[in-house]
Amino acid sequence: MIAVPCRHDIPAPVPYIRWNQRSAIVVAANRSTRQDAQLRLRIPLGEIGLAGHSSYRVANLWPGGDTKTCSEKDLEDLAFTLKPDKTAGGGLQVLKIEPNL
């Protein structure tokens, strides 16, 4: 498990990534109970051994929702919004990233 380089518009905990040879799980949080957090992550594909694929599937596991296809370049600046903690679907985001083979 390693920290994910991140920029955010409000104070937020450091996101982390855990991986195996096939996929990675990213966990990011927003402790604020008053406002959304805008995060921009640089997913370290090279460091975790998942670099070099033409596209990646990014699934929102928590709070659930969309799945999208991203390029390696997209994952160098992955932007998303985290709702406030203690609100429905807020406080936490869990993403699964895996290469499209």
Secondary structure, 3 states (H helix, E strand, C coil): CEECCEEECCCCCCCEEEECCCCEEEEEECCCCCCCEEEEECCCCCCCCCCCCCCEEEEEEECCCCEEEECHHHHCCEEEEECCCCCCCCCEEEEEEEECC
